[in-house]
Amino acid sequence: MQDQPPNPNQPAITLIGGSGFVGSAIGERFASMGWEIRLVTRTIRPLFFSFPAKQFAWDGKTLPMPAIQGAKAIINLAGQPIFEHRWT
C-alpha cells in the first residue's frame, strides 16, 4: 500500500509514533471521517490497527518524505508511553 500515489481528493493526516493508545484513538476518529491515515513508526505491524493506515518505517531521526508530502496535518506522538507507570 505504501507505493500507491496519494489521492488528492482525500485529506491525509500523518501520525508520528501513532501506534499507541492516543494515536489509535486519533487514527480511528480521522479514518471514520474519511481521512487517509499515515503512521510513521519504528515497527511496521501488518493488520495491527482497527482502521486502515499506511505505515512508514522510521529510524527515529529522518521522516520519510512520502509520509508527510501533501498531509493536511502532522501530529507527533513519539515519546514515552502514557501507561508505563502510575500517573499522579
C-alpha positions in Angstrom: 0.0 0.0 0.0 2.9 2.4 0.6 3.6 2.6 -3.2 0.2 3.9 -4.2 0.1 7.6 -5.1 -1.9 9.8 -2.7 -5.5 10.5 -3.6 -5.7 14.3 -4.0 -9.4 14.3 -3.1 -8.8 12.5 0.2 -7.3 14.6 3.1 -4.3 12.9 4.8 -3.0 13.1 8.3 0.4 11.8 9.4 0.8 10.4 12.9 4.3 10.1 14.1 4.5 7.4 16.8 0.8 6.9 16.4 0.6 3.2 17.3 -0.1 3.8 20.9 -3.2 4.5 23.0 -3.7 8.1 21.9 -2.6 7.5 18.3 -5.1 4.7 17.9 -8.0 6.9 19.1 -6.9 9.7 16.8 -6.5 7.3 13.8 -9.9 5.7 14.3 -11.6 9.1 14.5 -9.9 10.5 11.4 -10.4 7.3 9.4 -14.1 7.4 10.3 -14.3 10.9 8.8 -12.7 9.6 5.5 -9.1 10.7 6.1 -6.1 8.8 4.9 -4.0 7.8 7.9 -0.2 7.6 7.6 1.6 6.1 10.5 5.3 6.8 10.9 6.5 4.1 13.3 9.7 2.2 14.2 7.9 -1.2 13.9 5.7 -2.0 11.0 2.8 -4.1 12.2 0.7 -5.5 9.4 -3.0 -5.9 10.3 -2.4 -4.4 13.7 -4.8 -1.4 13.6 -8.5 -1.3 13.8 -8.5 1.4 11.0 -6.9 1.5 7.5 -3.5 3.0 7.7 -0.4 3.3 5.5 2.7 2.5 7.6 6.1 4.0 7.1 9.3 2.8 8.8 11.1 5.5 10.8 14.7 5.4 12.1 13.9 8.0 14.8 15.8 10.7 13.0 14.6 11.3 9.5 11.0 11.4 8.4 10.1 9.5 5.2 9.0 12.1 2.7 6.1 10.1 1.3 4.6 10.0 4.8 4.4 13.8 5.1 4.0 15.0 1.5 0.6 16.5 1.0 -0.6 15.8 4.5 -3.1 18.3 5.9 -1.9 17.7 9.4 1.1 16.1 11.2 0.8 15.0 14.8 3.9 14.0 16.7 3.0 11.4 19.4 6.5 9.9 19.6 7.8 9.6 23.2 7.1 8.0 26.5 4.2 5.6 26.7 1.4 7.0 28.9 0.7 3.8 30.7 4.2 2.9 31.6 3.8 4.0 35.3 1.2 5.4 37.6 0.0 8.9 36.9 -0.4 11.4 39.7 
